[in-house]
Amino acid sequence: MKKELLTERVRPDGYVMVKVGKEYKGKRSKDGWTFKHRLEMEKKLGRLLDGTEEIHHINGDKGDNRIENLMLFPNHGEHIRYHALNNGHWSYNRHVDTSKRSCFRCKSDTTAIQNPNPKFSNKTPYPLWKHVPWDKKNWYCNSCYWSLKKAYNKGIFPRDL
């Protein structure tokens, strides 16, 4: 019995991959697989996506590749910015209200404001709450983050601060 060749597979993280031939000039793996959502967007636009463009699944379901569920971003930074503005931070299917945050170190409830790239003027500024490398549970204001990170890079560890 002949084994049927796979033309589509689902990765463990939920993305659908499609086997494409060598004649396909878009972004693909060495063994000839590409993301189905990229193919769907290329079909809609009538052109290949460049290497920096990213696609967002609006409903968070990485297997739902209907064109009405896909949103194109010019680069990774704009995709992350979208999540930061719409979800509070980079995460799927989870809203985090940044207005209720306070710095774990100084207890301040305000932080610096990031102005988005001026090329994309329809974006609004957003607050810069960050995690330090050794503490992914607590939030730090921009000022504390950079002072802690600078000390950490000099070999002064959090327990010494």
Steps between C-alpha positions, in 0.01 A plus 500: 500500500638840398542758772308819423715815494415766757411837355374658821585451868427671831792593722478444878451877549191493275635656179404323175793427268471428128755316283600720206717419201840642413333736254340689792712814553349613832620434854534125564707252698792311346283190470225688317237590763333840542224641718150470355406847628784650293373323187144622564616861541719479189203368301283790626765766425606347169870521594760327715546632854842638575708345776412764760120498463306312769147368521277514806210260566224734624310239703821346640435162332819424303318232304231740375652629177193661347601834345250689721689367804842619379660842548823607326774696681802657328744358758535319834518826699160618376351158573628515859378860533152385393498242781629753751227748410217250478583244768706696750813305407622230263260211558214323327139488620575680824429859589728660754400841636828694522331790681496297824873419497756631745876456509613211720811696605393866547122439526430779248187459289641702207771422247645642179281516191619346175417698188440272204687518173398827327468316166183344640323808634173321585663336803467639852773521767511222760660456845836325540455241774772236489622178660864469606682187374501326839140588595233430238219515757519864615479824301751786518473859380735600219737687735538213749532247219799675346676567832456134603610375160809725501599373849434141393726543194778624732469183710288645781215257552147583625560356846779761544281800407 
